[in-house]
Amino acid sequence: MFERFIGRQRPRDLVSQGHGRRRRSRSYIPDRLLQLTLEQKLYVAQTEVTETQQDQEKLKQRYESIQDNYKASLKEAELRLTEIRKARKEFERRLLKSTKDNRLQMKEPEKVLQYIIDKLKVKLETDDIFSVILSSLSYVCKQEKLQNITWESTELSNDITNRKQMLMKIEEEIQHAEEDRLKAEALNQHLCHQMANFQAPDIIDYIRVKERHKKLLQSIHTWERKVGIAEVNQHFDFLTQIHLRLYWIT
């Protein structure tokens, strides 16, 4: 498909500035086309579909014109053949029938006329045979050309269908790529906003905060020790009360 696209372009658009580049082999073209973006591939596919549809329309018009000409030729040949047969029948009706009925009464001039009539009859039959043969051959040739045209039109339609399917796949890939691009752009904007609003703390403030944090940890450790001592004392008092109650009960 890409080679067709390149082949459709003007030669001056394809020739590079360097003379050596002009002689590169066509096998290098797919390697460069593999580096096309999705948008470029979509443009190439859409261009090829449009060009193919235009070619198909032109081909269809040309084939229809050829077919119309063939039909007109066949119709004209049939009309001429009908006229020849009609004239032949009229000639036989006027001359040949009367001569056959009066064959025994013919005189010398009538024999000459009969000879001429027989020659004309043979000529007419020969012309009819050749006309039928030529018409048959022309009809067969036209049928073969029509079959070839139909086959080419079918192949062209299948090619267009395949390119439309490929175009749909490319559009889906472009849609997914666009969604990923939007997500990446939103994340990038969020990170840029965070970077723009970020401010490093002052050194003195940082030292003060670290000192407060250290004192807070020490205070927490002190209170944890006090809580532990209080829990032990409470547990001891609870056991003492249980022993006193058991003592008074006994």
C-alpha positions as CSV (number, residue, x, y, z in Angstrom):
1,M,0.0,0.0,0.0
2,F,2.8,2.4,0.9
3,E,4.6,1.7,-2.4
4,R,1.4,2.5,-4.3
5,F,1.1,5.7,-2.3
6,I,4.7,6.7,-3.2
7,G,4.1,5.7,-6.8
8,R,1.2,8.1,-7.0
9,Q,3.3,11.1,-5.8
10,R,5.0,13.5,-8.2
11,P,8.6,12.5,-9.0
12,R,10.0,15.8,-7.7
13,D,8.5,15.1,-4.3
14,L,10.2,11.8,-4.1
15,V,13.7,12.7,-5.4
16,S,16.0,13.8,-2.6
17,Q,18.6,16.5,-2.8
18,G,21.6,14.2,-3.1
19,H,22.4,12.4,-6.3
20,G,23.4,9.3,-4.4
21,R,20.0,9.1,-2.7
22,R,18.2,8.9,-6.0
23,R,19.8,5.5,-6.7
24,R,18.7,3.8,-3.6
25,S,16.9,0.5,-4.1
26,R,13.1,0.2,-3.4
27,S,13.9,-2.4,-0.7
28,Y,14.8,0.5,1.5
29,I,11.4,2.1,1.3
30,P,9.6,-0.2,3.8
31,D,12.3,0.5,6.4
32,R,11.6,4.2,6.3
33,L,7.9,3.7,6.2
34,L,8.1,1.7,9.4
35,Q,9.1,4.9,11.1
36,L,5.8,6.7,10.2
37,T,3.5,7.9,12.9
38,L,0.0,6.7,13.3
39,E,-1.3,10.0,11.9
40,Q,0.9,9.6,8.8
41,K,-0.2,6.0,8.3
42,L,-3.8,7.2,8.6
43,Y,-3.2,9.9,6.0
44,V,-1.6,7.3,3.6
45,A,-4.5,4.9,4.1
46,Q,-7.2,7.5,3.6
47,T,-5.4,8.8,0.5
48,E,-5.1,5.3,-1.0
49,V,-8.8,4.6,-0.3
50,T,-9.8,7.9,-2.0
51,E,-7.5,7.3,-5.0
52,T,-8.7,3.7,-5.3
53,Q,-12.4,4.7,-5.2
54,Q,-11.7,7.3,-7.9
55,D,-9.8,4.7,-10.0
56,Q,-12.7,2.3,-9.5
57,E,-15.2,5.0,-10.6
58,K,-13.2,5.8,-13.7
59,L,-12.7,2.2,-14.5
60,K,-16.4,1.6,-14.0
61,Q,-17.3,4.5,-16.4
62,R,-14.8,3.3,-19.0
63,Y,-16.1,-0.3,-18.8
64,E,-19.7,0.9,-19.0
65,S,-18.8,3.0,-22.1
66,I,-17.1,0.0,-23.7
67,Q,-20.1,-2.2,-22.9
68,D,-22.5,0.3,-24.3
69,N,-20.4,0.4,-27.5
70,Y,-20.4,-3.4,-27.7
71,K,-24.2,-3.5,-27.2
72,A,-24.7,-0.9,-29.9
73,S,-22.5,-2.8,-32.3
74,L,-24.3,-6.0,-31.6
75,K,-27.6,-4.4,-32.1
76,E,-26.5,-2.8,-35.4
77,A,-25.2,-6.2,-36.6
78,E,-28.4,-7.9,-35.7
79,L,-30.4,-5.2,-37.5
80,R,-28.2,-5.6,-40.6
81,L,-28.5,-9.3,-40.5
82,T,-32.3,-9.1,-40.2
83,E,-32.4,-6.7,-43.2
84,I,-30.2,-9.1,-45.2
85,R,-32.4,-12.1,-44.4
86,K,-35.5,-10.1,-45.2
87,A,-34.1,-9.0,-48.5
88,R,-33.1,-12.6,-49.3
89,K,-36.5,-13.9,-48.5
90,E,-38.1,-11.2,-50.7
91,F,-35.7,-12.0,-53.5
92,E,-36.5,-15.7,-53.3
93,R,-40.2,-15.1,-53.1
94,R,-40.3,-12.9,-56.3
95,L,-37.8,-14.7,-58.5
96,L,-36.6,-18.1,-57.3
97,K,-40.0,-19.6,-56.6
98,S,-41.4,-18.7,-60.0
99,T,-38.3,-20.1,-61.8
100,K,-38.5,-23.4,-59.8
101,D,-42.2,-23.8,-60.7
102,N,-41.5,-23.1,-64.5
103,R,-38.2,-24.9,-64.8
104,L,-39.3,-27.0,-67.7
105,Q,-40.5,-24.1,-69.7
106,M,-37.4,-21.9,-69.4
107,K,-35.8,-20.6,-72.5
108,E,-32.2,-19.5,-73.1
109,P,-32.6,-16.0,-71.5
110,E,-34.4,-17.6,-68.6
111,K,-31.5,-20.1,-68.1
112,V,-29.0,-17.2,-67.9
113,L,-31.3,-15.5,-65.4
114,Q,-31.6,-18.7,-63.4
115,Y,-27.8,-19.1,-63.4
116,I,-27.4,-15.5,-62.2
117,I,-30.0,-16.1,-59.5
118,D,-28.3,-19.3,-58.3
119,K,-25.0,-17.4,-58.1
120,L,-26.6,-14.6,-56.1
121,K,-28.3,-17.2,-53.8
122,V,-24.9,-18.8,-53.1
123,K,-23.3,-15.4,-52.5
124,L,-26.1,-14.4,-50.1
125,E,-25.8,-17.7,-48.2
126,T,-22.0,-17.3,-48.0
127,D,-22.4,-13.7,-46.8
128,D,-24.9,-14.8,-44.2
129,I,-22.6,-17.5,-43.0
130,F,-19.6,-15.2,-42.8
131,S,-21.8,-12.6,-41.1
132,V,-23.0,-15.1,-38.5
133,I,-19.4,-16.3,-37.9
134,L,-18.1,-12.8,-37.4
135,S,-21.0,-11.9,-35.2
136,S,-20.3,-15.0,-33.1
137,L,-16.6,-14.3,-32.8
138,S,-17.3,-10.7,-31.9
139,Y,-19.8,-11.8,-29.3
140,V,-17.3,-14.3,-27.8
141,C,-14.6,-11.6,-27.6
142,K,-16.9,-9.1,-26.0
143,Q,-18.0,-11.7,-23.5
144,E,-14.4,-12.5,-22.6
145,K,-13.6,-8.8,-22.2
146,L,-16.7,-8.3,-20.1
147,Q,-15.7,-11.2,-17.8
148,N,-12.2,-9.7,-17.4
149,I,-13.7,-6.4,-16.6
150,T,-16.1,-8.0,-14.0
151,W,-13.2,-9.9,-12.4
152,E,-11.0,-6.7,-12.2
153,S,-14.0,-4.8,-10.7
154,T,-14.4,-7.6,-8.1
155,E,-10.7,-7.5,-7.2
156,L,-10.8,-3.8,-6.9
157,S,-13.8,-4.0,-4.6
158,N,-12.1,-6.6,-2.4
159,D,-9.0,-4.3,-2.3
160,I,-11.1,-1.4,-1.1
161,T,-12.8,-3.5,1.5
162,N,-9.4,-4.7,2.9
163,R,-8.1,-1.1,3.0
164,K,-11.2,0.1,4.8
165,Q,-10.7,-2.7,7.4
166,M,-7.1,-1.7,7.8
167,L,-8.2,2.0,8.1
168,M,-10.6,1.1,10.9
169,K,-7.7,-0.7,12.8
170,I,-5.5,2.3,12.4
171,E,-8.2,4.6,13.6
172,E,-8.6,2.4,16.7
173,E,-4.9,2.5,17.4
174,I,-4.9,6.3,17.0
175,Q,-7.8,6.6,19.4
176,H,-6.0,4.5,22.0
177,A,-2.8,6.5,21.5
178,E,-4.8,9.7,21.9
179,E,-6.2,8.5,25.2
180,D,-2.8,7.5,26.5
181,R,-1.5,10.9,25.4
182,L,-4.2,12.8,27.3
183,K,-3.5,10.7,30.4
184,A,0.2,11.4,30.1
185,E,-0.4,15.1,29.5
186,A,-2.7,15.4,32.6
187,L,-0.1,13.6,34.8
188,N,2.6,15.9,33.4
189,Q,0.5,19.0,34.2
190,H,-0.1,17.8,37.7
191,L,3.6,17.2,38.3
192,C,4.5,20.6,36.8
193,H,2.0,22.2,39.1
194,Q,3.5,20.5,42.1
195,M,7.1,21.5,41.0
196,A,6.0,25.1,40.5
197,N,4.4,25.3,44.0
198,F,7.3,23.5,45.8
199,Q,9.3,25.6,48.2
200,A,12.3,24.3,50.2
201,P,12.1,25.1,54.0
202,D,14.5,27.6,55.6
203,I,17.5,26.0,57.4
204,I,16.7,27.6,60.8
205,D,13.1,26.5,60.6
206,Y,14.2,23.1,59.7
207,I,16.5,22.9,62.7
208,R,13.8,24.2,65.0
209,V,11.3,21.6,63.7
210,K,13.9,18.8,64.1
211,E,14.5,20.0,67.7
212,R,10.7,20.1,68.5
213,H,10.4,16.6,67.0
214,K,13.2,15.3,69.2
215,K,11.7,16.8,72.3
216,L,8.3,15.5,71.3
217,L,9.7,12.0,71.0
218,Q,11.4,12.3,74.4
219,S,8.1,13.5,75.9
220,I,6.3,10.6,74.3
221,H,8.9,8.2,75.7
222,T,8.6,9.7,79.2
223,W,4.8,9.4,79.1
224,E,5.0,5.9,77.9
225,R,7.2,5.0,81.0
226,K,4.7,6.8,83.3
227,V,1.8,5.0,81.8
228,G,3.7,1.7,82.2
229,I,4.4,2.4,85.8
230,A,0.8,3.4,86.4
231,E,-0.5,0.2,84.8
232,V,1.8,-1.8,87.0
233,N,0.7,0.0,90.1
234,Q,-3.0,-0.4,89.1
235,H,-2.5,-4.0,88.5
236,F,-0.7,-4.4,91.9
237,D,-3.6,-2.5,93.6
238,F,-6.1,-4.7,91.9
239,L,-4.4,-7.9,93.2
240,T,-4.1,-6.4,96.7
241,Q,-7.9,-5.7,96.7
242,I,-8.6,-9.2,95.6
243,H,-6.4,-10.7,98.4
244,L,-8.1,-8.4,101.0
245,R,-11.6,-9.5,99.9
246,L,-10.5,-13.2,100.0
247,Y,-9.1,-12.6,103.5
248,W,-12.3,-11.0,104.8
249,I,-14.4,-13.7,103.2
250,T,-12.4,-16.5,104.9
